[in-house]
Amino acid sequence: MNALADLLREMIASDGPMPLDRYMGLCLGHPVQGYYVTRDPLGAAGDFITSPEISQMFGELLGLWCAEQWHAIGSPHRLRLVELGPGRGTLMSDLLRAARVVPEFFNSLDVHLVEMSPVLMKLQQERLASSGIQATWHREIATLPEGPAIFIANEFFDALPVRHYVQTPVGWRERLVGTDPQGRFVFTLANEPERAMTRPAAQGTVLELALTSQQVMGEIASRLTRQGGAALIIDYGYGKTAFGETLQAIKAHQFVSPLEDPGEADLTVHVDFAALKTSAQAAGALVFGPLTQGDFLNRLGIHQRAASLSRNATEQQAQNIQIACDRLTATGEREMGTLFKVIAVTQPGLAAPAGFEEDQP
């Protein structure tokens, strides 16, 4: 029995097929049956694994990056350090441990975590209990306190809802989620075309619009422009806007249909970094990148950090450290070092952040 599926069927029966972004939002964030609300999705026992869970080096390097950016924005006495979608709290825990090597930076931190899942929030609280930092949790960005801030978003934007449009003989029509006579969820098209959409494309072409992501990016960039700070966005995606759909569902580390068992699989899309960049620049911020994750971590010195950790490790531990380093930076077409991209967004007037020196905006 899938209570969320029954609810979605009732909504479709009452109001007709729903836009894809609404379907995604309910599947992931329904306050009772949503995917992220009801479980810990990470790790071998979950549905996927993220870079911070692979190695402590990931969070440590980001901690030092944040310390350098704090200095670049004038070393404010109080800095809002914000993580969007903090997972189990692993990244923030590793980041704060590394931050201690710069005491003035560590002592300036006011940590805020934006999280919708009560399950993950509890894990984050447990993970950060020994950090020496009293964090504050939020369900949305709008409730964050004002002031200079550094935002970290690792695999956050890929889970924000998108809309799909399909080119038909009468123009672009929105793809909706409906049901067939047997009650199964199916894709269908809106009856009327979107008259305002005039981009030429072959019949059957799909256009994926991440309007929520662009809105969130604009909100963050506007804040940075007005109040100072920076943001580091890391996610799997592509550097140039293109036609095509990227929606996928992952359950137990396997791909499944996005319409199968709503609320029981992780729904994600590949992030359109060009669209994020445009939104941030429109708000007056500077944008650096995108770089591949491999290039970014290499420039921050991940191999040197791996060598340092290995010096006091057993042979097996040293081997595991190297495997993790390789996994995070590997350059194969389907490897994390290539699939994942990184951009930095900053207040106007700053030089390129660490890792982006060769990529001026």
C-alpha positions in Angstrom: 0.0 0.0 0.0 1.4 3.4 -1.0 -0.5 6.2 0.7 1.2 8.9 -1.3 0.3 7.2 -4.6 -3.3 7.0 -3.4 -3.3 10.7 -2.5 -1.8 11.6 -6.0 -4.5 9.6 -7.7 -7.2 11.4 -5.8 -5.7 14.8 -6.7 -5.4 13.9 -10.4 -9.0 12.5 -10.4 -10.2 15.8 -8.8 -8.1 18.4 -10.6 -6.7 16.6 -13.7 -3.1 15.8 -14.6 -0.6 17.8 -12.6 2.6 19.6 -13.7 5.8 17.6 -13.3 7.2 20.1 -10.8 4.2 19.6 -8.5 4.5 15.8 -8.8 8.2 15.9 -7.9 7.6 18.3 -5.1 5.0 16.0 -3.5 7.1 12.9 -4.1 10.1 14.3 -2.4 8.7 16.8 0.1 5.2 15.8 1.1 5.1 16.6 4.9 4.0 13.1 5.8 4.8 10.7 3.0 7.6 12.5 1.1 10.8 10.7 0.2 13.1 13.0 2.1 10.7 13.3 5.1 10.5 9.6 5.9 14.0 8.1 5.6 17.8 8.4 5.6 18.4 7.9 1.9 22.2 7.9 2.0 24.8 5.1 2.1 25.0 1.5 1.2 21.6 0.8 2.9 20.0 3.7 1.2 19.5 4.8 -2.4 22.7 6.8 -3.1 26.0 8.0 -1.8 27.4 11.5 -1.8 31.0 12.9 -1.9 31.2 13.7 1.8 30.2 10.1 2.7 33.1 8.8 0.5 35.9 10.7 2.3 36.5 13.2 5.0 38.9 15.0 2.6 35.9 16.5 0.7 34.5 18.4 3.7 37.9 19.3 5.0 38.9 21.0 1.7 35.6 22.9 1.6 36.3 24.1 5.2 39.6 25.6 4.2 38.0 27.1 1.1 35.4 28.8 3.3 38.1 30.1 5.6 39.9 31.7 2.6 36.6 33.2 1.4 35.9 34.6 4.8 39.2 36.4 4.6 38.4 37.6 1.1 35.2 39.3 2.1 36.9 41.2 4.9 37.0 38.7 7.8 33.6 39.7 9.3 33.2 39.3 13.0 30.1 37.2 12.5 29.6 35.0 9.4 26.5 33.0 8.6 27.8 29.6 7.4 24.8 28.0 5.6 24.5 24.5 4.2 21.6 23.6 1.9 20.5 20.0 2.1 23.1 18.9 4.7 22.5 15.1 4.4 23.7 13.4 7.6 25.8 16.4 8.6 29.0 14.7 7.5 30.1 17.5 5.2 29.5 20.2 7.9 31.2 18.1 10.6 34.3 17.6 8.5 34.2 21.3 7.4 34.1 22.5 11.0 37.0 20.2 12.0 39.2 21.7 9.3 38.0 25.2 10.2 39.5 24.9 13.6 43.0 25.4 12.1 42.0 29.0 11.5 40.7 30.0 15.0 39.6 33.5 14.0 37.4 32.0 11.3 36.0 29.2 13.4 35.1 31.7 16.2 33.2 33.9 13.7 30.9 31.1 12.6 27.1 31.2 13.0 26.0 27.9 11.5 22.6 27.4 9.8 21.3 24.3 8.0 18.4 24.3 5.6 16.7 20.9 5.9 13.1 19.6 5.3 13.6 16.1 6.7 13.1 15.4 10.4 14.9 12.1 10.0 18.0 13.8 8.5 17.8 16.7 10.9 18.1 14.3 13.9 21.2 12.7 12.3 22.7 16.1 11.7 22.1 17.1 15.3 23.8 14.0 16.5 26.8 14.4 14.1 27.4 18.0 15.1 26.9 17.6 18.8 30.6 17.4 19.4 31.6 20.2 17.0 31.6 23.0 19.5 29.1 24.9 17.4 25.5 25.6 18.2 23.7 25.3 14.8 20.3 26.5 13.8 17.9 24.6 11.5 15.6 26.1 8.9 13.0 24.6 6.5 13.6 27.3 3.9 16.2 29.9 2.9 13.8 32.8 3.6 14.1 32.4 7.4 17.9 32.8 7.5 19.2 35.8 9.5 20.8 38.6 7.6 24.5 39.3 7.4 27.6 38.2 5.5 27.2 34.5 4.5 28.9 31.6 2.9 26.5 29.1 1.4 27.5 25.4 0.7 25.2 23.4 -1.6 26.4 19.9 -2.4 23.8 17.8 -4.3 21.0 20.3 -3.4 19.9 21.8 -6.7 19.5 18.4 -8.4 16.5 17.6 -6.2 14.6 20.8 -6.9 11.6 20.3 -9.2 11.6 20.9 -13.0 9.0 21.3 -15.7 9.0 19.5 -19.0 7.7 20.8 -22.4 7.4 18.8 -25.6 7.5 20.2 -29.1 4.4 19.1 -31.0 2.8 20.1 -34.4 0.9 22.8 -32.6 3.9 24.1 -30.5 5.3 23.5 -27.1 2.9 21.6 -24.7 3.6 21.0 -21.1 4.2 17.4 -20.0 1.9 16.4 -17.1 1.5 13.5 -14.8 -1.9 11.7 -15.1 -3.2 8.2 -14.7 -4.4 5.5 -17.1 -7.6 3.5 -16.8 -5.8 1.0 -14.5 -4.7 3.8 -12.1 -1.0 3.7 -13.2 0.8 7.0 -13.4 1.6 8.1 -17.0 3.0 11.1 -18.7 0.5 13.1 -20.8 0.5 16.5 -22.4 -1.5 19.7 -21.7 -4.4 20.3 -24.1 -3.2 23.7 -25.1 0.3 24.8 -26.3 2.3 27.4 -24.5 1.9 30.3 -26.9 4.8 32.3 -25.3 7.3 29.6 -26.0 8.6 30.0 -29.6 12.0 28.3 -29.5 12.4 26.2 -32.7 13.0 22.5 -32.2 12.3 19.2 -33.9 9.0 17.4 -33.1 9.3 15.4 -29.9 12.1 17.5 -28.5 11.9 17.9 -24.7 12.8 21.1 -23.0 13.5 20.9 -19.2 13.1 24.1 -17.3 14.5 24.3 -13.7 12.5 27.4 -12.7 12.7 26.6 -9.0 16.5 26.3 -9.1 16.8 29.5 -10.9 14.6 31.3 -8.4 16.6 29.9 -5.5 19.9 30.8 -7.1 18.6 34.3 -7.7 17.5 34.6 -4.1 21.0 33.6 -2.8 22.9 35.8 -5.3 20.7 38.8 -4.5 21.5 38.3 -0.8 25.2 38.0 -1.5 25.2 41.2 -3.6 23.4 43.1 -0.9 25.0 41.7 2.3 28.3 40.1 1.2 29.6 36.6 1.0 29.9 33.7 -1.4 28.3 30.4 -2.4 29.8 27.1 -3.5 27.5 24.9 -5.6 28.5 21.3 -6.3 26.2 19.0 -8.2 26.1 16.7 -11.2 25.0 18.5 -14.3 26.0 20.2 -17.5 27.7 23.5 -18.4 25.6 24.6 -21.3 21.8 24.8 -21.6 20.6 22.2 -24.1 17.4 20.4 -25.1 16.6 17.0 -23.6 15.3 15.6 -20.3 17.4 14.4 -17.4 14.8 13.3 -14.8 15.8 10.1 -13.1 14.7 8.0 -10.2 17.1 6.0 -8.0 16.1 3.3 -5.5 18.6 1.0 -3.8 21.3 2.4 -6.0 19.4 1.3 -9.2 17.5 3.4 -11.8 13.7 2.9 -11.7 10.8 4.7 -13.4 10.1 8.2 -12.0 6.4 7.2 -12.0 6.8 4.0 -10.1 6.2 3.9 -6.4 6.0 7.7 -5.8 7.7 8.8 -2.6 9.8 5.6 -2.5 12.6 6.6 -4.8 14.9 9.6 -5.1 13.9 11.9 -8.0 16.7 14.1 -9.4 17.7 16.0 -12.5 21.0 17.1 -13.9 21.7 20.7 -13.0 21.8 23.3 -15.7 24.7 25.3 -14.5 24.4 27.8 -17.4 20.9 28.7 -16.1 22.1 29.0 -12.5 24.9 31.3 -13.7 22.5 33.5 -15.6 20.2 33.8 -12.6 23.1 34.8 -10.3 24.5 37.3 -12.7 21.1 38.9 -13.2 21.1 39.5 -9.4 24.4 41.3 -9.6 26.7 38.6 -8.3 30.0 37.3 -9.8 30.0 33.7 -11.0 33.2 31.6 -11.4 33.2 28.3 -13.3 31.8 25.8 -13.8 34.7 23.5 -13.2 34.6 19.7 -13.0 34.7 18.4 -9.4 37.9 16.6 -10.3 39.7 19.8 -11.4 38.3 21.8 -8.4 39.5 19.2 -5.8 42.8 18.8 -7.5 43.4 22.5 -7.4 42.5 22.6 -3.7 45.2 19.9 -3.0 43.2 16.7 -2.4 46.2 14.5 -3.4 48.4 16.3 -1.0 45.8 15.9 1.7 45.5 12.2 0.9 49.3 11.8 1.2 49.2 13.6 4.5 46.5 11.3 5.9 48.3 8.2 4.6 51.5 8.9 6.4 50.0 7.9 9.8 47.7 5.2 8.3 47.9 1.4 8.1 48.5 -0.1 4.7 44.8 -0.9 4.3 43.8 2.6 5.5 46.2 4.2 3.0 44.8 2.1 0.2 41.2 3.2 1.2 42.3 6.8 1.3 43.7 6.6 -2.2 40.6 4.8 -3.5 38.4 7.5 -2.1 40.6 10.2 -3.6 40.5 8.6 -7.0 36.7 8.1 -6.8 36.1 11.8 -6.1 38.4 13.0 -8.9 38.3 10.3 -11.6 37.9 11.8 -15.1 36.0 9.0 -16.9 32.8 10.0 -18.7 30.6 8.5 -16.0 32.9 9.2 -13.0 32.2 11.7 -10.2 35.2 13.9 -11.1 33.7 14.6 -14.5 30.0 14.3 -13.9 30.0 16.7 -11.0 30.5 20.4 -11.7 31.3 23.3 -9.4 30.6 27.0 -9.5 31.4 29.8 -7.0 29.1 32.8 -6.7 30.4 35.9 -4.9 29.5 39.5 -4.0 30.8 42.0 -6.6 34.4 43.1 -6.5 36.1 40.0 -5.3 39.0 38.1 -7.0 38.5 34.6 -8.2 38.1 32.2 -5.2 40.5 29.3 -4.5 40.3 26.7 -7.3 38.9 29.2 -9.8 41.9 31.4 -10.4 42.2 30.2 -14.0 38.5 30.8 -14.7 37.7 34.4 -14.4 34.0 35.4 -15.0 
